[in-house]
Amino acid sequence: MGVLHYGEEKEFTFDDRLLTHLRTVILGKLGLQESFAFSWVDDRQHTIWLHPAVTVHFEFDEPATPELNHAWVEALMQFANSPGGLRVIEEPAP
């Protein structure tokens, strides 16, 4: 399991494969100086506001980076660009 560190005190765990895809989308948006909401459900429902001024750090269990599923990145990016913001969805077939 990987960890998304948000700000100084918050940590959220995700599967390394999912976190790799989220990192691609999040860093792409933040690199363009864009802010957006990110929502997901585990044992609770979460929504955080991602902004270029907020410190975000990604930590992975595995040293090797999983191969990206470009269809998944595209689907996640479509949500990130929508009014509802980025949300976790199941990985589609490549």
DSSP file (Angstrom, degrees, kcal/mol; ACC not computed):
  #  RESIDUE AA STRUCTURE BP1 BP2  ACC     N-H-->O    O-->H-N    N-H-->O    O-->H-N    TCO  KAPPA ALPHA  PHI   PSI    X-CA   Y-CA   Z-CA
    1    1 A M              0   0    0      0, 0.0    14,-0.2     0, 0.0     2,-0.2   0.000 360.0 360.0 360.0 135.4    0.0    0.0    0.0
    2    2 A G  E     -A   14   0A   0     12,-3.5    12,-2.2    58,-0.2     2,-0.4  -0.508 360.0-131.2 -96.7 170.6    1.2    3.5   -0.9
    3    3 A V  E     -AB  13  59A   0     56,-3.3    56,-2.6    10,-0.2     2,-0.7  -0.984   4.6-153.9-129.4 132.5    0.6    6.7    1.0
    4    4 A L  E     -AB  12  58A   0      8,-3.4     8,-2.1    -2,-0.4     2,-0.6  -0.932  17.6-155.7 -99.4 113.8   -0.6   10.1   -0.2
    5    5 A H  E     -AB  11  57A   0     52,-3.5    52,-2.2    -2,-0.7     2,-0.5  -0.823  10.7-169.4 -91.8 125.4    0.7   12.7    2.2
    6    6 A Y  E  >  -AB  10  56A   0      4,-2.6     4,-1.5    -2,-0.6     3,-0.4  -0.965  52.8 -34.1-122.6 117.2   -1.5   15.8    2.1
    7    7 A G  T  4 S-     0   0    0     48,-3.4    50,-0.1    -2,-0.5    47,-0.0  -0.320 104.0 -48.3  67.5-156.3   -0.3   18.9    3.8
    8    8 A E  T  4 S+     0   0    0      1,-0.1    -1,-0.2    -3,-0.1    48,-0.0   0.738 133.3  21.4 -85.0 -24.5    1.7   18.5    7.0
    9    9 A E  T  4 S+     0   0    0     -3,-0.4     2,-0.3    -4,-0.0    -2,-0.2   0.621  94.4  92.6-125.3 -15.7   -0.5   16.1    8.9
   10   10 A K  E  <  +A    6   0A   0     -4,-1.5    -4,-2.6     2,-0.0     2,-0.4  -0.681  41.1 178.7 -95.1 137.5   -2.8   14.0    6.7
   11   11 A E  E     -A    5   0A   0     -2,-0.3     2,-0.4    -6,-0.2    -6,-0.2  -1.000   3.8-174.2-134.7 135.8   -1.9   10.6    5.2
   12   12 A F  E     -A    4   0A   0     -8,-2.1    -8,-3.4    -2,-0.4     2,-0.3  -0.997  16.8-138.0-131.3 134.6   -4.2    8.4    3.0
   13   13 A T  E     +A    3   0A   0     -2,-0.4     2,-0.3   -10,-0.2   -10,-0.2  -0.733  25.9 166.3 -98.9 141.7   -3.4    4.9    1.9
   14   14 A F  E     -A    2   0A   0    -12,-2.2   -12,-3.5    -2,-0.3     2,-0.0  -0.967  45.9 -86.8-143.0 154.7   -4.0    3.5   -1.6
   15   15 A D     >  -     0   0    0     -2,-0.3     4,-3.0   -14,-0.2     5,-0.2  -0.388  43.5-119.2 -56.9 140.6   -2.9    0.5   -3.5
   16   16 A D  H  > S+     0   0    0      1,-0.2     4,-2.2     2,-0.2     5,-0.2   0.877 112.6  51.9 -54.8 -41.1    0.4    1.2   -5.2
   17   17 A R  H  > S+     0   0    0      2,-0.2     4,-1.5     1,-0.2    -1,-0.2   0.941 113.4  43.2 -64.0 -46.8   -1.1    0.7   -8.7
   18   18 A L  H  > S+     0   0    0      1,-0.2     4,-2.7     2,-0.2     3,-0.2   0.931 112.8  53.1 -61.6 -45.8   -4.0    3.1   -8.1
   19   19 A L  H  X S+     0   0    0     -4,-3.0     4,-2.8     1,-0.2    -1,-0.2   0.847 104.1  56.7 -62.2 -34.2   -1.7    5.6   -6.4
   20   20 A T  H  X S+     0   0    0     -4,-2.2     4,-1.7    -5,-0.2    -1,-0.2   0.914 111.0  43.3 -61.4 -42.7    0.6    5.6   -9.5
   21   21 A H  H  X S+     0   0    0     -4,-1.5     4,-1.8    -3,-0.2    -2,-0.2   0.888 113.6  50.5 -71.6 -39.5   -2.3    6.5  -11.7
   22   22 A L  H  X S+     0   0    0     -4,-2.7     4,-3.3     1,-0.2     5,-0.3   0.914 107.8  54.4 -62.6 -41.7   -3.5    9.1   -9.3
   23   23 A R  H  X S+     0   0    0     -4,-2.8     4,-2.8     1,-0.2     5,-0.4   0.913 105.6  53.0 -58.2 -43.5    0.0   10.6   -9.1
   24   24 A T  H  X S+     0   0    0     -4,-1.7     4,-1.4     1,-0.2    -1,-0.2   0.920 115.9  38.9 -58.6 -45.4    0.0   11.0  -12.8
   25   25 A V  H  X S+     0   0    0     -4,-1.8     4,-2.4     2,-0.2     5,-0.2   0.934 117.2  48.7 -72.2 -47.3   -3.3   12.9  -12.9
   26   26 A I  H  X S+     0   0    0     -4,-3.3     4,-2.9     1,-0.2     5,-0.2   0.928 114.0  45.0 -61.5 -47.4   -2.6   15.0   -9.7
   27   27 A L  H  X S+     0   0    0     -4,-2.8     4,-2.2    -5,-0.3    -1,-0.2   0.852 111.2  54.9 -67.8 -32.3    0.8   16.1  -10.7
   28   28 A G  H  X S+     0   0    0     -4,-1.4     4,-0.8    -5,-0.4    -2,-0.2   0.935 113.2  41.4 -62.5 -45.8   -0.4   16.9  -14.2
   29   29 A K  H ><>S+     0   0    0     -4,-2.4     5,-2.2     1,-0.2     3,-0.8   0.936 116.7  46.9 -67.7 -47.0   -3.1   19.2  -12.8
   30   30 A L  H ><5S+     0   0    0     -4,-2.9     3,-1.9     1,-0.3    -1,-0.2   0.850 105.4  60.9 -65.8 -32.5   -1.0   20.8  -10.2
   31   31 A G  H 3<5S+     0   0    0     -4,-2.2    -1,-0.3     1,-0.3    -2,-0.2   0.774 104.1  50.2 -63.3 -25.2    1.8   21.3  -12.8
   32   32 A L  T <<5S-     0   0    0     -3,-0.8    -1,-0.3    -4,-0.8    -2,-0.2   0.289 120.6-112.9 -92.2   8.7   -0.7   23.5  -14.7
   33   33 A Q  T < 5 +     0   0    0     -3,-1.9     2,-0.4     1,-0.2    -3,-0.2   0.816  67.9 149.1  63.8  33.0   -1.4   25.4  -11.4
   34   34 A E      < -     0   0    0     -5,-2.2     2,-0.3    -6,-0.1    -1,-0.2  -0.815  36.3-150.1-101.8 138.1   -5.0   24.0  -11.4
   35   35 A S        +     0   0    0     -2,-0.4     2,-0.3    16,-0.1    16,-0.2  -0.765  26.0 157.6-100.6 150.2   -6.9   23.3   -8.2
   36   36 A F  E     -C   50   0B   0     14,-2.1    14,-3.2    -2,-0.3     2,-0.3  -0.985  39.6-101.0-165.8 161.1   -9.5   20.6   -7.9
   37   37 A A  E     -C   49   0B   0     -2,-0.3    49,-2.0    12,-0.2     2,-0.4  -0.632  26.6-160.2 -87.2 148.9  -11.4   18.3   -5.6
   38   38 A F  E     -Cd  48  86B   0     10,-2.4    10,-2.4    -2,-0.3     2,-0.3  -0.988  13.8-178.4-131.6 121.8  -10.4   14.7   -5.1
   39   39 A S  E     +Cd  47  87B   0     47,-2.8    49,-1.3    -2,-0.4     2,-0.3  -0.914   9.3 154.6-124.6 147.0  -12.9   12.2   -3.6
   40   40 A W  E     -C   46   0B   0      6,-1.8     6,-3.1    -2,-0.3     2,-0.4  -0.974  29.2-131.5-159.8 165.1  -12.8    8.5   -2.7
   41   41 A V  E     +C   45   0B   0     -2,-0.3     4,-0.2     4,-0.2     2,-0.1  -0.990  37.2 139.1-126.1 130.1  -14.5    6.0   -0.4
   42   42 A D  S    S-     0   0    0      2,-2.7     3,-0.0    -2,-0.4    -1,-0.0   0.041  91.9 -28.4-125.9-113.6  -12.8    3.5    1.8
   43   43 A D  S    S+     0   0    0     -2,-0.1     2,-0.3     2,-0.0    -2,-0.0   0.637 142.8  21.7 -78.0 -12.4  -14.2    2.9    5.3
   44   44 A R  S    S-     0   0    0     -4,-0.0    -2,-2.7     2,-0.0     2,-0.5  -0.891  91.0-100.6-139.6 169.4  -15.4    6.5    5.0
   45   45 A Q  E     -C   41   0B   0     -2,-0.3     2,-0.4    -4,-0.2    -4,-0.2  -0.847  42.2-170.0 -95.1 133.3  -16.1    9.0    2.3
   46   46 A H  E     +C   40   0B   0     -6,-3.1    -6,-1.8    -2,-0.5     2,-0.3  -0.935  16.6 176.3-124.4 145.4  -13.3   11.6    1.7
   47   47 A T  E     +C   39   0B   0     -2,-0.4     2,-0.3    -8,-0.2    -8,-0.2  -0.945   8.7 178.5-143.0 128.7  -13.0   14.8   -0.3
   48   48 A I  E     -C   38   0B   0    -10,-2.4   -10,-2.4    -2,-0.3     2,-0.6  -0.920  27.7-125.3-124.6 155.4   -9.9   16.9   -0.2
   49   49 A W  E     -C   37   0B   0     -2,-0.3     2,-0.5   -12,-0.2   -12,-0.2  -0.895  22.7-154.4-100.7 119.2   -9.1   20.1   -2.1
   50   50 A L  E     +C   36   0B   0    -14,-3.2   -14,-2.1    -2,-0.6     6,-0.0  -0.836  21.4 167.1 -97.9 128.9   -5.9   19.9   -4.1
   51   51 A H    >   -     0   0    0     -2,-0.5     3,-2.2   -16,-0.2   -16,-0.1  -0.981  47.1-115.0-139.8 144.8   -4.1   23.2   -4.7
   52   52 A P  T 3  S+     0   0    0      0, 0.0     4,-0.1     0, 0.0   -17,-0.0   0.736 115.0  58.2 -55.7 -22.6   -0.6   24.0   -6.0
   53   53 A A  T 3  S+     0   0    0      2,-0.1     2,-0.4   -20,-0.1    -3,-0.0   0.610  88.4  89.6 -83.8 -11.2    0.2   25.6   -2.7
   54   54 A V  S <  S-     0   0    0     -3,-2.2     2,-0.4     1,-0.0    -3,-0.0  -0.722  84.0-118.6 -89.4 133.4   -0.6   22.5   -0.6
   55   55 A T        -     0   0    0     -2,-0.4   -48,-3.4   -49,-0.0     2,-0.4  -0.551  34.2-176.9 -71.7 126.6    2.3   20.0   -0.1
   56   56 A V  E     +B    6   0A   0     -2,-0.4     2,-0.4   -50,-0.2   -50,-0.2  -0.993   3.4 179.8-126.8 132.8    1.6   16.6   -1.6
   57   57 A H  E     -B    5   0A   0    -52,-2.2   -52,-3.5    -2,-0.4     2,-0.5  -0.999  14.1-151.6-135.9 135.1    4.0   13.7   -1.3
   58   58 A F  E     -B    4   0A   0     -2,-0.4     2,-0.4   -54,-0.2   -54,-0.2  -0.911  12.1-174.5-109.6 131.5    3.6   10.2   -2.7
   59   59 A E  E     -B    3   0A   0    -56,-2.6   -56,-3.3    -2,-0.5     2,-0.3  -0.993   6.4-163.2-128.9 129.2    5.2    7.2   -1.0
   60   60 A F        -     0   0    0     -2,-0.4   -58,-0.2   -58,-0.2   -45,-0.1  -0.855  22.4-146.9-116.6 146.8    5.1    3.7   -2.5
   61   61 A D  S    S+     0   0    0     -2,-0.3    -1,-0.1     2,-0.0   -59,-0.1   0.914  88.4  59.7 -70.3 -45.4    5.7    0.3   -0.9
   62   62 A E  S    S-     0   0    0      1,-0.1    -2,-0.1     2,-0.1    -1,-0.0  -0.675  71.8-148.2 -90.5 136.5    7.2   -1.1   -4.1
   63   63 A P  S    S+     0   0    0      0, 0.0     2,-0.3     0, 0.0    -1,-0.1   0.797  79.3  79.5 -72.7 -26.4   10.3    0.4   -5.7
   64   64 A A  S    S-     0   0    0      1,-0.0    -2,-0.1     0, 0.0     0, 0.0  -0.630  82.3-128.1 -84.1 139.2    9.3   -0.5   -9.2
   65   65 A T        -     0   0    0     -2,-0.3     3,-0.1     1,-0.1   -48,-0.1  -0.736  25.5-121.3 -85.7 126.2    6.7    1.8  -10.9
   66   66 A P        -     0   0    0      0, 0.0     2,-0.2     0, 0.0    -1,-0.1  -0.313  35.4 -95.6 -63.2 150.3    3.7   -0.1  -12.3
   67   67 A E        -     0   0    0      1,-0.1     2,-0.2     2,-0.0   -47,-0.0  -0.457  45.8-113.0 -66.0 136.7    3.1    0.3  -16.0
   68   68 A L        -     0   0    0     -2,-0.2     2,-0.8    -3,-0.1    -1,-0.1  -0.497  12.6-142.9 -75.8 139.0    0.5    2.9  -16.7
   69   69 A N    >>  -     0   0    0     -2,-0.2     4,-2.1     1,-0.1     3,-0.6  -0.903  13.3-160.6 -95.4 105.8   -2.9    2.0  -18.1
   70   70 A H  H 3> S+     0   0    0     -2,-0.8     4,-2.4     1,-0.3     5,-0.2   0.806  88.1  58.1 -64.6 -29.6   -3.5    5.0  -20.4
   71   71 A A  H 3> S+     0   0    0      2,-0.2     4,-2.1     1,-0.2    -1,-0.3   0.886 108.1  47.3 -65.1 -37.0   -7.3    4.4  -20.6
   72   72 A W  H <> S+     0   0    0     -3,-0.6     4,-2.8     2,-0.2     5,-0.2   0.916 110.9  50.5 -69.3 -44.2   -7.4    4.7  -16.8
   73   73 A V  H  X S+     0   0    0     -4,-2.1     4,-2.6     1,-0.2    -2,-0.2   0.927 111.7  48.8 -59.0 -44.9   -5.3    7.9  -16.8
   74   74 A E  H  X S+     0   0    0     -4,-2.4     4,-2.1     2,-0.2    -1,-0.2   0.919 112.3  47.6 -61.8 -44.4   -7.6    9.4  -19.4
   75   75 A A  H  X S+     0   0    0     -4,-2.1     4,-1.7     2,-0.2    -2,-0.2   0.922 113.8  47.1 -64.5 -43.7  -10.8    8.4  -17.4
   76   76 A L  H  X S+     0   0    0     -4,-2.8     4,-2.5     1,-0.2    -2,-0.2   0.900 111.1  52.2 -63.3 -40.4   -9.3    9.8  -14.2
   77   77 A M  H  X S+     0   0    0     -4,-2.6     4,-1.9    -5,-0.2    -1,-0.2   0.865 104.6  56.0 -66.0 -35.9   -8.3   13.0  -15.9
   78   78 A Q  H  < S+     0   0    0     -4,-2.1     4,-0.3     2,-0.2    -1,-0.2   0.920 110.4  44.9 -62.1 -42.0  -11.8   13.5  -17.3
   79   79 A F  H >< S+     0   0    0     -4,-1.7     3,-1.7     1,-0.2     6,-0.5   0.927 110.3  54.3 -64.8 -43.8  -13.2   13.4  -13.8
   80   80 A A  H 3< S+     0   0    0     -4,-2.5     6,-0.3     1,-0.3    -1,-0.2   0.827 109.8  48.3 -60.2 -31.3  -10.4   15.7  -12.6
   81   81 A N  T 3< S+     0   0    0     -4,-1.9    -1,-0.3    -5,-0.2    -2,-0.2   0.454  98.7  89.8 -87.4  -1.2  -11.4   18.2  -15.3
   82   82 A S  S X  S-     0   0    0     -3,-1.7     3,-1.1    -4,-0.3     4,-0.1  -0.492  91.9-107.5 -93.0 164.8  -15.1   18.0  -14.4
   83   83 A P  T 3  S+     0   0    0      0, 0.0   -46,-0.1     0, 0.0    -1,-0.1   0.813 119.6  55.3 -60.0 -30.1  -17.0   20.1  -11.9
   84   84 A G  T 3  S-     0   0    0      1,-0.2    -4,-0.1    -5,-0.1    -5,-0.1   0.657 104.7-142.5 -78.2 -15.8  -17.2   17.2   -9.5
   85   85 A G    <   -     0   0    0     -3,-1.1   -47,-0.2    -6,-0.5    -1,-0.2  -0.129  37.8 -24.3  84.1 179.1  -13.4   16.7   -9.5
   86   86 A L  E     +d   38   0B   0    -49,-2.0   -47,-2.8    -6,-0.3     2,-0.3  -0.372  62.4 174.3 -65.4 137.9  -11.2   13.6   -9.5
   87   87 A R  E     -d   39   0B   0    -49,-0.2     2,-0.3   -11,-0.2   -47,-0.2  -0.990  35.9-100.6-144.9 154.3  -12.6   10.4   -8.0
   88   88 A V        +     0   0    0    -49,-1.3     2,-0.3    -2,-0.3   -47,-0.1  -0.565  44.4 173.4 -75.8 130.0  -11.4    6.9   -7.7
   89   89 A I        -     0   0    0     -2,-0.3   -13,-0.1   -17,-0.1     2,-0.0  -0.892  38.8 -86.1-130.1 163.0  -12.9    4.5  -10.3
   90   90 A E        -     0   0    0     -2,-0.3    -1,-0.0     1,-0.1     0, 0.0  -0.339  53.3 -97.6 -65.1 149.1  -12.2    0.9  -11.2
   91   91 A E        -     0   0    0      1,-0.0    -1,-0.1    -2,-0.0     2,-0.1  -0.551  40.3-141.6 -70.6 125.4   -9.4    0.3  -13.6
   92   92 A P        -     0   0    0      0, 0.0   -20,-0.2     0, 0.0   -21,-0.1  -0.378  32.4 -83.8 -79.2 165.5  -10.8   -0.2  -17.2
   93   93 A A              0   0    0      1,-0.1   -24,-0.0    -2,-0.1   -22,-0.0  -0.434 360.0 360.0 -63.2 142.7   -9.3   -2.7  -19.6
   94   94 A P              0   0    0      0, 0.0    -1,-0.1     0, 0.0   -24,-0.1   0.518 360.0 360.0 -66.3 360.0   -6.3   -1.2  -21.4
